[in-house]
Amino acid sequence: MDVKIKFYPYEKLKEDGIKDMLRDLKKNTIIMIDAKLKPDEEAKLIEETMKNISTNFSGIELDSLDLTASDENDTVLKKLKDQILEFITGKKRGLTLIGPADIIKKIEKKPDDLLLHMR
């Protein structure tokens, strides 16, 4: 089985939409997005995935890593900087991994990293 990894800038996701991403996922492509998806974007992705489940496509595994200041030890200035960046760029600092469920066994999330377990 040929597995590919594709980097999707968050802006491309906003422009091209979820359907293009699903097309890649159906071709055994693992997708990395340079931002943490918003809850409504994750919901839309899951909804579209459910519509596309078939004998050839069993769904997706998805997890995100939030890199914004959320630790109580972070300074007010750091938290403010993260909020300003999110406002200006329209994306939340982070990383999202999405892969076909046939390839991804699980995505293990730790506070500062994601570990991808493949079949």
C-alpha positions, 0 to 999 in steps of 0.5 A: 500500500502506497502511503503519502503525507501531504502538508496543507496550509490552513489557507488552502483548506479555507480556499479549496474546502473539505472535499479536496482533502477527502479526495486525498484521504481516499487515496491513502494520504495522511494530511498535516495542517499547520493550524488547529482546526476550529470545532465547526471545521472538525464537525464539518470534516466529520460530517462530510467523511460520514457521507463518504464512508464505503467499502473502499473508505472506512473513515478517518482518524483526526487529532490536533495539537494546540500550541497557544499559551494555555499553561498557567505559568505562561505570561499575560504577554504571551497569551495576548500575543497568541490571541493577536496572532489568531485574530490577524491570521484567522488560525489557531497556532497548532498542528492537525493530523488527519489520516485514513482509518485503514492506515492510522491505528491511532493518534496518541496525544501528549501535551506537547506532541502527537504520535502517529501509530500506523497499521 
